[in-house]
Amino acid sequence: MPKTFFIQTFGCQQNIADSQRIASYYVARGYQPSKTLKSADEVVLNTCMIRQQAEDKVTGLVKNIAGSREIKPKIVITGCMVGMAARDETGKYLNDLKQRMPEVDEFLPLEEVGFNYPALRNDLTHAWVPISNGCNNFCTFCVVPFTRGREISRPFADIIKEIEDLAVKGCKVITLLGQNVNSYGADLVKKDAKGYKLPNGKTVKPIMVKHLNRFRIPTIFPYLLQEVCKIKGIETVKFISSNPWDFSNQLIETIAKNPKIDRNLHIAVQAGDDQVLKRMNRWYTAKEYLDLVKKIKSKVKGAQISTDIIVGFPGETKKQFENTVKLATSADFAYAYVSKYSARPNTAATKAFVDDVPHKEKDRRFVILDQLINHSGNLRSAVH
Ligand code: SF4
């Protein structure tokens, strides 16, 4: 009898896409997918660290699996928790994981459980296609640069080939995935004395970001979108996540010109106060974000913007929170993922700031924004 495996995925869509590649790796080694976690010979937990709660869920599930089965299955942990351990040169985080979960047989980085395998997809109508992995931005609250490492773009041709194959199999909807899809290809464009060479043969200079007083490398995401839109059979192209500071004019024009590109655009703002944005290491002001939303809506007919917002970032005053409420009101978001700040290991915010907004106050701010953006009841008057 072939051995069976079960993958439990925590966290974001990127982890779900990774799990499809891990599944492919197990099948290539002769394993069969198990319908339930309870009957699997090997259980893989693909983990998330975005909040402490996500880590606690993994620890709880490990105890549950080990305690509820007569013969314990092999338990493998991968994903963000192992990514963090692999990049922690002190070895402290790995030791901590081993102490927390002695029942685990192996802690394996994604690369060792099939990250480079083709995805095994059950649903072929809508496919999630990773275009890059990791992030170079180091927003002070975010653990991703420590769990996934620096941004690496997949080769342009590999992505196109994967989508062409999916289209032949009947796939109609594609979502391109990356921590920041807008910066896709910054590591692929070739630099010479004149500047950066783009796929259309043009050479462009790095773009100066005035308020940061630094240069931004041109990226090739708009070209990738154009090529994906040309693939026969693909009807809708979506992408996530997209950051405001490199949402270029060229990207807006590309969206406007290609009706296949979804008009629902997710652009994380995180806060609407300039001081908070600065301490978050987000490279834009509230005004610049609102100007971008305005520009997109004026150029792309039917565009709807959704977002991510963190409430209770260290030091966020009531006044600063009110600025976020004001921005949310002006931006007229279609919806928002509102979250309460949670200190994450190794991040600059954890090292430099005190998590000083009381839980009760975080709850209050969460309710106000969630109601304002995601529910019909208008609580704007509740801000004081
Ligand atoms: S851009 Fe996104 S993934 Fe990268 S550090 Fe900032 S929040 Fe994290």
Residues whose N, C-alpha, C, O or C-beta is under 5 A from the ligand:
A	BS01	SF4	C135 N137 F138 C139 C142 V144 Q179 N180
